[in-house]
Amino acid sequence: MTRYFDLHSTVLVVVGHGILPEEEDRPIAYALKRAINAKAAGAEERSGVVVTDAWMMDQELADFFPAIALGGPGVNAFTAEIYEDLPIAFTRDQQVFIQMAAEGKRAALWGMDQAATREAVDVFVNGGHLERFLDLVWRR
């Protein structure tokens, strides 16, 4: 059966490509994907999908998907492209960053190291930011 990815409600979780982000950030990305899918409550058109920054930068349709960049601008080209334009929703000691567009189409979760990136994702999921992002994306 072919899977359908809705341009407006499938949330892309974007990790960097390369050994370091694949090893360190991809497992965190799959945890975020599970949290997104849990919030979808079984709605097939609402889901999370993990992709690389290379895919995101090479696909013409990528701009239409809501997306969450995972990993800092040094390891994720998508983060590097969007982080300067996103307002900061949360920061801790200039080590942990959650940035999110007011309309909810883009977010960046990152830290100065893997532990800080993991903390950014934990705060995003457990601090209400994911809920707010999905409310904006899914227009509940």
C-alpha positions in Angstrom: 0.0 0.0 0.0 1.3 3.4 -1.0 1.7 5.9 1.9 0.4 9.4 1.4 2.3 12.4 2.7 0.1 15.5 3.0 2.1 18.7 2.2 0.4 20.6 5.0 0.1 18.1 7.8 3.1 15.8 7.5 5.8 17.2 9.7 9.3 16.7 8.5 12.0 16.2 11.2 15.2 17.2 9.4 18.6 15.9 10.5 22.0 16.6 9.1 23.6 14.1 6.7 27.0 12.8 7.6 28.5 10.5 10.3 28.1 12.7 13.3 24.4 13.8 12.8 23.4 10.4 11.7 25.0 8.8 14.8 23.9 11.4 17.3 20.9 13.3 16.0 18.9 10.6 14.1 18.0 8.6 17.3 16.7 11.9 18.8 14.8 12.6 15.6 13.0 9.3 15.8 12.0 10.0 19.4 10.6 13.3 18.2 8.8 11.5 15.3 7.2 9.2 17.9 6.0 12.1 19.9 4.5 13.8 16.8 2.8 10.5 15.8 1.4 10.1 19.3 -0.2 13.6 19.1 -1.7 12.7 15.7 -4.0 10.2 17.5 -4.2 7.9 14.5 -5.1 10.4 11.8 -3.3 9.0 8.8 -2.6 12.3 7.1 -0.9 13.7 10.3 2.5 12.2 11.0 6.2 12.8 11.4 8.8 11.7 8.9 12.5 11.9 9.4 14.6 13.1 6.4 18.1 14.5 5.9 19.0 18.1 5.3 20.3 17.0 1.8 16.8 15.7 0.9 15.2 18.9 2.3 17.5 21.2 0.3 17.1 19.1 -2.9 13.3 18.7 -3.1 11.2 21.4 -4.7 8.1 20.3 -2.6 10.0 20.5 0.7 9.1 24.2 1.2 5.4 23.2 1.5 5.9 20.8 4.4 6.0 22.0 8.0 9.5 21.1 9.2 11.5 20.9 12.4 15.3 21.1 12.0 17.2 19.0 14.6 20.9 19.8 15.2 22.8 23.0 15.0 23.8 25.0 12.0 27.2 23.4 12.0 25.8 19.9 11.4 22.5 20.6 9.7 22.3 22.7 6.5 18.6 23.2 6.9 19.1 24.7 10.4 21.8 26.9 8.9 19.3 28.1 6.3 16.5 29.0 8.7 17.9 29.7 12.2 18.7 33.4 11.7 15.1 34.1 10.7 13.4 32.2 13.5 12.6 33.8 16.9 13.9 32.1 20.0 11.1 30.4 22.0 13.5 29.0 24.6 17.2 29.2 25.5 19.3 28.1 28.4 22.7 29.5 29.0 23.4 30.0 25.3 23.7 26.2 25.1 20.2 25.0 24.3 17.9 26.6 21.7 14.4 26.2 20.6 13.4 28.5 17.7 9.9 28.6 16.2 8.1 30.6 13.6 4.9 32.3 14.9 2.8 30.6 12.2 4.3 27.2 13.1 5.7 26.2 9.8 9.3 26.0 10.9 11.2 25.2 14.1 14.8 24.5 14.9 15.9 22.5 18.0 19.6 22.4 18.7 22.3 22.8 21.2 26.1 23.2 21.5 26.5 19.5 21.9 24.5 16.3 21.7 23.3 16.6 25.4 22.1 20.1 24.7 20.3 19.1 21.5 18.6 16.3 23.4 17.6 18.8 26.1 16.2 21.2 23.4 14.0 18.3 22.1 12.9 17.3 25.6 11.9 20.9 26.4 10.1 21.2 23.0 8.1 18.0 23.6 7.4 18.3 27.3 7.3 22.1 27.7 4.3 22.6 25.4 6.2 23.8 22.3 5.4 20.7 20.3 1.7 21.0 21.1 1.7 24.7 20.0 3.6 23.9 16.8 1.2 21.0 15.9 -1.9 23.2 16.8 -0.6 25.7 14.3 0.2 23.2 11.7 -2.8 21.0 12.1 -5.2 23.9 12.9 -7.0 22.0 15.6 
